[in-house]
Amino acid sequence: MGCVNRHDLGLLVLRAGTGAVLAAHGAQKLFGWFGGGGVEGTTAAMEAMGFHPPKHSALAAGLGEAGGGALLALGLATPAAGAAAAGAMAGAVAVHAPAGFFAQGGGYEYPAFLGFTAAAIGLAGPGRYSVDHATGHAFNQPWTVALAFAGSAAAAVAVVGRRARAQMPEAEEF
C-alpha cells in the first residue's frame, strides 16, 4: 500500500468535508457569511423557534457549528469538536423533527446526518493526518472523549428539554 494509509486518508477526507460544511453553517449564524443572518438574524430565528435565551442559543449554535467544524477539519481536539458539533445538531434535529425525516419536507435528515458524522469522527479519532497527531494527541485522550460527549449530551438535553417545555400548552385549570 505504500506510505499512504487509506484509513487515515479516509478520516482526513471525512473530517475536512464534514468540518467545512459545519463551519460554513456556523459562519452563517455568527457572521452572516454565505447568505446567513449573522448573530442578529440567528437570534431572531432562535426566538421564533422557541429557544431561550435566544441570543445565547444563537451564539451556542454558531460556535458549536463553526468552532466544532473548524476543529474537526483540522483534526484538533477531535473529541470535543465532534461532541460540540453533534450537540449543536441535536438542537437542529429537535426543530426539524415535527416535519418528519426527509429533508425535502423540512425534516431532520440533514442535521441528523451531520450530527452522527461529527459524533462518529469524535469517537473514532482524527487519524494520522491531523493536528492532534502532530501534537502527540494532547487534546485527544480517552478521558476527553468521555468528558466531551457527556458534557455535550447534558447540554443538548437541557436546551432541547427547555425548548420543549416552553412549547407545551399551558395546562388548563378546572
C-alpha positions as CSV (number, residue, x, y, z in Angstrom):
1,M,0.0,0.0,0.0
2,G,3.0,2.3,0.3
3,C,3.3,5.1,2.8
4,V,-0.2,6.4,2.5
5,N,-2.6,4.8,4.9
6,R,-6.1,4.6,3.4
7,H,-7.8,4.6,6.8
8,D,-6.1,7.8,7.8
9,L,-6.6,9.4,4.4
10,G,-10.3,8.5,4.6
11,L,-10.6,10.1,8.1
12,L,-8.9,13.2,6.7
13,V,-11.4,13.5,3.8
14,L,-14.4,12.8,6.1
15,R,-13.1,15.3,8.7
16,A,-12.3,18.0,6.2
17,G,-15.7,17.7,4.3
18,T,-17.9,17.4,7.4
19,G,-15.9,20.2,9.2
20,A,-16.1,22.5,6.2
21,V,-19.9,22.1,5.9
22,L,-20.4,22.6,9.7
23,A,-18.0,25.6,9.7
24,A,-19.9,27.3,6.8
25,H,-23.3,26.8,8.6
26,G,-21.8,28.3,11.8
27,A,-20.3,31.2,9.8
28,Q,-23.8,32.0,8.5
29,K,-25.1,32.2,12.1
30,L,-22.2,34.1,13.6
31,F,-21.0,36.4,10.8
32,G,-23.8,36.5,8.2
33,W,-21.5,34.9,5.6
34,F,-22.8,32.8,2.8
35,G,-26.2,34.4,3.0
36,G,-26.7,33.9,6.7
37,G,-28.4,36.2,9.1
38,G,-25.5,36.8,11.4
39,V,-26.0,36.9,15.2
40,E,-29.0,39.2,15.0
41,G,-30.8,37.2,12.4
42,T,-30.0,33.9,14.1
43,T,-31.1,35.4,17.4
44,A,-34.5,36.3,15.9
45,A,-34.7,32.8,14.4
46,M,-33.9,31.1,17.7
47,E,-36.6,33.1,19.5
48,A,-39.1,32.2,16.8
49,M,-38.1,28.5,17.2
50,G,-38.6,28.7,21.0
51,F,-35.0,28.7,22.2
52,H,-34.4,30.9,25.3
53,P,-32.5,32.9,25.8
54,P,-32.3,33.4,22.1
55,K,-29.0,35.3,21.8
56,H,-27.2,32.7,23.9
57,S,-28.8,30.0,21.8
58,A,-27.7,31.7,18.6
59,L,-24.1,32.0,19.8
60,A,-24.0,28.4,21.1
61,A,-25.3,27.0,17.8
62,G,-23.0,29.2,15.8
63,L,-20.0,28.3,17.9
64,G,-20.8,24.6,18.0
65,E,-21.1,24.5,14.2
66,A,-18.3,27.0,13.2
67,G,-15.9,26.1,16.0
68,G,-16.6,22.4,16.1
69,G,-16.5,22.2,12.3
70,A,-13.2,24.1,12.0
71,L,-11.6,21.9,14.7
72,L,-12.9,18.8,13.0
73,A,-11.4,19.8,9.7
74,L,-8.1,20.4,11.3
75,G,-8.3,17.3,13.5
76,L,-7.6,19.3,16.6
77,A,-9.3,18.4,19.9
78,T,-11.3,16.0,17.8
79,P,-13.4,14.5,20.6
80,A,-14.5,18.0,21.8
81,A,-15.0,19.1,18.2
82,G,-17.2,16.2,17.4
83,A,-19.2,16.4,20.6
84,A,-19.8,20.2,20.1
85,A,-21.0,19.8,16.6
86,A,-23.2,16.8,17.4
87,G,-24.7,18.8,20.3
88,A,-25.5,21.7,18.0
89,M,-27.1,19.3,15.5
90,A,-29.3,17.8,18.3
91,G,-30.9,21.2,18.6
92,A,-31.4,21.4,14.9
93,V,-32.9,17.9,14.8
94,A,-35.4,18.9,17.5
95,V,-36.5,21.9,15.4
96,H,-36.9,19.8,12.2
97,A,-38.4,16.6,13.9
98,P,-42.1,17.6,13.5
99,A,-41.7,17.7,9.7
100,G,-40.6,14.1,9.7
101,F,-37.4,12.5,8.5
102,F,-36.7,13.6,4.9
103,A,-35.1,17.0,4.2
104,Q,-37.2,17.8,1.2
105,G,-40.2,18.1,3.5
106,G,-38.2,20.1,6.1
107,G,-37.3,17.1,8.1
108,Y,-34.4,16.3,10.3
109,E,-32.4,14.0,7.9
110,Y,-29.6,16.5,7.1
111,P,-28.9,17.8,10.7
112,A,-29.1,14.2,12.0
113,F,-26.6,13.1,9.3
114,L,-24.2,15.9,10.2
115,G,-24.6,15.2,13.9
116,F,-24.0,11.5,13.6
117,T,-21.0,12.0,11.3
118,A,-19.4,14.6,13.7
119,A,-20.0,12.2,16.6
120,A,-18.5,9.3,14.8
121,I,-15.4,11.3,13.9
122,G,-15.1,12.4,17.6
123,L,-15.3,8.9,18.7
124,A,-13.1,7.3,16.0
125,G,-10.4,9.9,16.3
126,P,-8.7,12.2,13.8
127,G,-6.3,9.8,12.2
128,R,-2.6,10.3,11.4
129,Y,-3.1,13.4,9.1
130,S,-4.3,15.7,11.8
131,V,-3.1,18.4,14.2
132,D,-4.0,16.1,17.1
133,H,-1.5,13.5,15.7
134,A,1.2,16.2,15.2
135,T,0.8,17.3,18.8
136,G,1.0,13.8,20.3
137,H,-2.7,13.7,20.8
138,A,-2.5,16.2,23.7
139,F,-6.2,17.1,23.2
140,N,-7.3,13.6,22.0
141,Q,-7.2,11.4,25.1
142,P,-9.7,8.7,26.2
143,W,-10.9,10.9,29.1
144,T,-11.6,13.8,26.8
145,V,-13.9,11.6,24.7
146,A,-16.0,10.7,27.8
147,L,-16.0,14.2,29.2
148,A,-16.8,16.0,25.9
149,F,-19.6,13.7,24.9
150,A,-21.1,13.6,28.4
151,G,-21.0,17.4,28.6
152,S,-22.4,17.9,25.1
153,A,-25.2,15.4,25.7
154,A,-26.1,17.0,29.0
155,A,-26.2,20.5,27.4
156,A,-28.3,19.2,24.5
157,V,-30.8,17.5,26.8
158,A,-31.1,20.7,28.8
159,V,-31.5,23.0,25.9
160,V,-33.8,20.8,23.9
161,G,-35.8,20.0,27.0
162,R,-36.2,23.6,28.0
163,R,-37.4,24.4,24.5
164,A,-39.9,21.5,24.6
165,R,-41.3,22.6,28.0
166,A,-41.7,26.2,26.8
167,Q,-43.7,24.9,23.8
168,M,-46.1,22.8,25.8
169,P,-49.5,24.3,26.0
170,E,-50.4,25.6,29.4
171,A,-52.4,23.1,31.4
172,E,-56.0,24.3,31.6
173,E,-57.2,24.9,35.1
174,F,-60.5,23.3,36.0
